[in-house]
Amino acid sequence: MKDSARAVIIGGGVVGASVLYHLAKIGWRDVLLLERSELTSGSTWHAAGGMHTFNGEANISRLQKYTIDLYREIEQLSGQSCGLHPNGGLMLAATAGELDSLKLICSRARYLGMETEMISLSEAQGLNPLIDTSHFIGALWRADGGHCDPSGTTHAYVKAAQQLGASVERFTRVLSLTPRPDGSWEVLTDKGTVLAEHVINCAGLWAREVGHMVGIELPVLAMEHHYLITEDLPELAGREREIVNTTDYAGEIYMRQERRGALIGTYEPHGVVWAPVKTPDDFTMQLLPEDFERLAPYFEVGFRHFPALGRVGIRKAVNGPFTFAPDGNPLVGPVRGVRNYWVACAVMAGFSQGGGIGLVLSRWMAENDPGQDILSMDVARFGAFATPKYTSLKVPENYSRRFRLAYPNEELAAARPVRRSPIYERLLEAGAVMGANFGLENALWFAPAGTRAAETPTYRRSEAFPIVRAECQGVRGGVGIYETTNYGKYEVTGRGARAWLDRVFACRIPKPGRLGLAPMLNPAGRIVGDLSIACLAEDRFLIVGSGFAEEFHLRWFWLSAPPADVFVRSAASTLCGVSLAGPRSRELLQRMTRIDLSAQAFRLFQVAETAVGLTPAVLTRAGFTGELGYEIWTTPDYFPTLYDELRESGAGLGLIHFGGRALSSLRLEKAYGSFNKDFRPDYTPGETGLDRYIDFSKPDFAGRAAALAERAAGPRRRFVVMEVADADAEVVGYESIMQDGAAVGYVTSGAYGHCVGKSLAAGYVPAALAREGARFEIDILGEMHAATVRLEPLYDPKGLRLRG
Ligand SMILES: Cc1cc2nc3c(=O)[nH]c(=O)nc-3n(C[C@H](O)[C@H](O)[C@H](O)COP(=O)(O)OP(=O)(O)OC[C@H]3O[C@@H](n4cnc5c(N)ncnc54)[C@H](O)[C@@H]3O)c2cc1C
């Protein structure tokens, strides 16, 4: 065995094999994969090998397509067959909501370049004669996907990597990992020690244990999973082509042809966690005992929906474990605080996702950038809130919903509440309907007294629509209060703080008493943050950004190596906040503070540390609604007092509560993009319009060269807001934007603009087409709607209300 390597990959399942191949392909030939047993001996060998491009996140769909397309390449390079059956996929809908969801997939697929079509049930039956169509109301067909041979595919990756110079040691168990002062690792195995610059945790069923080796608790857990293989089906005898792999959402069933029989699997509602505390060391190439009694009711649904399957015997049953993260997407990337340690685990669809994970991780390691937006599979989307108990509640929930289509207005119930702000109960009393963001409960909208504080999951307008309208009008017409505790908050202090921030952020760092909008770029010049910086003193800054990106941004700050005289601290649990917005917000706040809030004395983006009633607070004149507004930050112990006093003070002024839904509507009326939805690491300053906040005169900041190059060449595409005609449902995200029958761009977010009376869609179109009044079409739930670009915000285009 080699005694040193540039990178050591722990685990020889399909994911480790793909990472090995991609590292070798990118030029890292001195890489070593260590596998404690035979390759594939964890969860890989018994997988059903299904592969498809379906994922709720468009970027992951794209990587799934990459994975499936890659198999021909590794077959050629290695001479090893992947056992491909590229017979495509069918998705069946039994309810109106499922049908809407299939139509949304179709709309998205056009821009993603995937061949997808809504087809009739009789066409579906032609592709899979085993379907009893009486149970369904619609079907979607997609050309991509099919199934492969799990073992052949893993060996093809490994052989292709070996051809490029990579090494593999089987029957070599990693026992411990010891960091060395230079950031490299001592990898102790049962066959000796290997020195490695980087280690990658691809340990699948043992990813949790390989996390423990470096003191981290990864949110990953295994579930038992059953599938059956039937005896030969007379219905398939003599057919030349295999039936198309079929997913039955209502039945929570997937099925495909296996030789002359069928393979049928289910994601049952009360799934069983496997090895909840520790994965056994001696579990190798093993299956688990079948539990037919528990599974029978669910397979029976399958036998009703595909009756031929119930008429033959079962040839083989498989129950095997595989791992999930709390939201079902993989955990990929570097881990804050652990140098040169990478993860690629919790991969529940290794044959659809393994290739894409290898691609982005190898780029990330070799080029310091995954090369595209992968926020939805970044390990940093989870923070300290994702404890083992949280994971143990969320993973079974996710498993039970594997084939449930997530509605855009749906909030999942498991592990709630985890984090509560000090005014949580008060907001509930005020009718708040809560969502969870980074584990923290936050108000989405407020049910008026006497109405039900709940909402029907739908792709269309829900019962909350008129309520959100009233909240928007209440803000624009008077004053509203919104809790901002769920924003990401960081304190940066110390003598070197300003100089360090100057390098990390692309904007001018504000002077004491001022706040600045602060884009943050990666070295490739793409947006990794759209935050605000408030300068409280020359050596004290309060930074605010998206709550969901808290760990992502903390990791970014850590990777940006603050020097010894800079202290970066998360204020997630030490600062709470509210936003007051609307033309009467000044009047309200002036009742509670002695500083002069008049337009000239306390201008837009002014910052003060002052008392607001009984509360010492940081007060900024800022907000996200486009109205006159303020954000007030204080510590949790004062927060209920602040809230109570604001409410008392606002009582005579018609103060209303508003939630996240209203905020989404108000910000789109002002054409403000939001990090996570509209601004992500795929986009550049010129494309997003955030270039207007960049201080190009600064000699040095992350991403400067790329941003300058883009400024010289001009952006390729632009973020625009469009009015959508005749819509009775709003866009959700990633629908294709069409012109003359071609997909030219895609949607990033949408909302109804209640105060401008229009359905609004935000997204990216080619820069040359981003003109005032340019006309496009957007497919919303199967119907084409005209969409017209509005370059100026639809509400208060001159910003008079904001500055008033
Ligand atoms: C019944 C069933 C059906 C499935 N069907 C499908 C399907 O149709 N399509 C699909 O895409 N996915 C399917 N899956 C999921 C698929 O199996 C996983 O996505 C995939 O196997 C994950 O691969 P991995 O490499 O991450 O993990 P694993 O296969 O678990 O590999 C991890 C490897 O790491 C090694 N290892 C662990 N610790 C150490 C150590 N300390 N030192 C050295 N080596 C170590 C292990 O021995 C193991 O070989 C199915 C799973 C099951 C159980």
The ligand as an SDF file (V2000), in Angstrom:
LIG
                    3D

 53 58  0  0  0  0  0  0  0  0999 V2000
  -32.8110   -1.9940   -1.2670 C   0  0  0  0  0  0  0  0  0  0  0  0
  -32.1620   -0.7950   -1.8570 C   0  0  0  0  0  0  0  0  0  0  0  0
  -32.5010   -0.3720   -3.1290 C   0  0  0  0  0  0  0  0  0  0  0  0
  -31.8950    0.7430   -3.6780 C   0  0  0  0  0  0  0  0  0  0  0  0
  -32.2210    1.1280   -4.9430 N   0  0  0  0  0  0  0  0  0  0  0  0
  -31.6050    2.1800   -5.5120 C   0  0  0  0  0  0  0  0  0  0  0  0
  -31.8870    2.5540   -6.8380 C   0  0  0  0  0  0  0  0  0  0  0  0
  -32.7210    1.9510   -7.4960 O   0  0  0  0  0  0  0  0  0  0  0  0
  -31.2290    3.6220   -7.3660 N   0  0  0  0  0  0  0  0  0  0  0  0
  -30.3070    4.3190   -6.6400 C   0  0  0  0  0  0  0  0  0  0  0  0
  -29.7390    5.2780   -7.1740 O   0  0  0  0  0  0  0  0  0  0  0  0
  -30.0310    3.9840   -5.3710 N   0  0  0  0  0  0  0  0  0  0  0  0
  -30.6440    2.9460   -4.7950 C   0  0  0  0  0  0  0  0  0  0  0  0
  -30.3430    2.5930   -3.5160 N   0  0  0  0  0  0  0  0  0  0  0  0
  -29.4390    3.4730   -2.7500 C   0  0  0  0  0  0  0  0  0  0  0  0
  -27.9890    3.1960   -3.0940 C   0  0  0  0  0  0  0  0  0  0  0  0
  -27.6920    1.9190   -2.6840 O   0  0  0  0  0  0  0  0  0  0  0  0
  -27.1120    4.2280   -2.3890 C   0  0  0  0  0  0  0  0  0  0  0  0
  -27.4410    5.5030   -2.8670 O   0  0  0  0  0  0  0  0  0  0  0  0
  -25.6370    3.9790   -2.6470 C   0  0  0  0  0  0  0  0  0  0  0  0
  -25.2900    2.6700   -2.4020 O   0  0  0  0  0  0  0  0  0  0  0  0
  -24.7730    4.8890   -1.7760 C   0  0  0  0  0  0  0  0  0  0  0  0
  -23.4410    4.5750   -2.0260 O   0  0  0  0  0  0  0  0  0  0  0  0
  -22.2640    5.0240   -1.0770 P   0  0  0  0  0  0  0  0  0  0  0  0
  -21.0140    4.8010   -1.8270 O   0  0  0  0  0  0  0  0  0  0  0  0
  -22.5330    6.3710   -0.5510 O   0  0  0  0  0  0  0  0  0  0  0  0
  -22.3570    4.0760    0.2120 O   0  0  0  0  0  0  0  0  0  0  0  0
  -21.9750    2.5590    0.4710 P   0  0  0  0  0  0  0  0  0  0  0  0
  -22.3690    1.6830   -0.6560 O   0  0  0  0  0  0  0  0  0  0  0  0
  -22.5100    2.2090    1.8080 O   0  0  0  0  0  0  0  0  0  0  0  0
  -20.3990    2.5570    0.4690 O   0  0  0  0  0  0  0  0  0  0  0  0
  -19.6110    2.9500    1.5690 C   0  0  0  0  0  0  0  0  0  0  0  0
  -18.3740    2.0910    1.5940 C   0  0  0  0  0  0  0  0  0  0  0  0
  -17.5020    2.5960    2.5710 O   0  0  0  0  0  0  0  0  0  0  0  0
  -16.8100    1.5090    3.1560 C   0  0  0  0  0  0  0  0  0  0  0  0
  -16.3020    1.9280    4.4520 N   0  0  0  0  0  0  0  0  0  0  0  0
  -17.0490    2.3700    5.5080 C   0  0  0  0  0  0  0  0  0  0  0  0
  -16.2570    2.6850    6.5450 N   0  0  0  0  0  0  0  0  0  0  0  0
  -14.9790    2.4240    6.1580 C   0  0  0  0  0  0  0  0  0  0  0  0
  -13.7280    2.5360    6.8030 C   0  0  0  0  0  0  0  0  0  0  0  0
  -13.6280    2.9470    8.0740 N   0  0  0  0  0  0  0  0  0  0  0  0
  -12.6200    2.2050    6.0980 N   0  0  0  0  0  0  0  0  0  0  0  0
  -12.7070    1.7890    4.8000 C   0  0  0  0  0  0  0  0  0  0  0  0
  -13.8910    1.6490    4.1640 N   0  0  0  0  0  0  0  0  0  0  0  0
  -15.0040    1.9710    4.8280 C   0  0  0  0  0  0  0  0  0  0  0  0
  -17.8910    0.4330    3.2460 C   0  0  0  0  0  0  0  0  0  0  0  0
  -17.3800   -0.8560    3.3640 O   0  0  0  0  0  0  0  0  0  0  0  0
  -18.6660    0.6530    1.9630 C   0  0  0  0  0  0  0  0  0  0  0  0
  -18.2500   -0.1950    0.9250 O   0  0  0  0  0  0  0  0  0  0  0  0
  -30.9220    1.4740   -2.9410 C   0  0  0  0  0  0  0  0  0  0  0  0
  -30.5850    1.0290   -1.6670 C   0  0  0  0  0  0  0  0  0  0  0  0
  -31.1950   -0.0840   -1.1250 C   0  0  0  0  0  0  0  0  0  0  0  0
  -30.8190   -0.5130    0.2340 C   0  0  0  0  0  0  0  0  0  0  0  0
  1  2  1  0
  2  3  1  0
  2 52  2  0
  3  4  2  0
  4  5  1  0
  4 50  1  0
  5  6  2  0
  6  7  1  0
  6 13  1  0
  7  8  2  0
  7  9  1  0
  9 10  1  0
 10 11  2  0
 10 12  1  0
 12 13  2  0
 13 14  1  0
 14 15  1  0
 14 50  1  0
 15 16  1  0
 16 17  1  0
 16 18  1  0
 18 19  1  0
 18 20  1  0
 20 21  1  0
 20 22  1  0
 22 23  1  0
 23 24  1  0
 24 25  2  0
 24 26  1  0
 24 27  1  0
 27 28  1  0
 28 29  2  0
 28 30  1  0
 28 31  1  0
 31 32  1  0
 32 33  1  0
 33 34  1  0
 33 48  1  0
 34 35  1  0
 35 36  1  0
 35 46  1  0
 36 37  1  0
 36 45  1  0
 37 38  2  0
 38 39  1  0
 39 40  1  0
 39 45  2  0
 40 41  1  0
 40 42  2  0
 42 43  1  0
 43 44  2  0
 44 45  1  0
 46 47  1  0
 46 48  1  0
 48 49  1  0
 50 51  2  0
 51 52  1  0
 52 53  1  0
M  END
$$$$
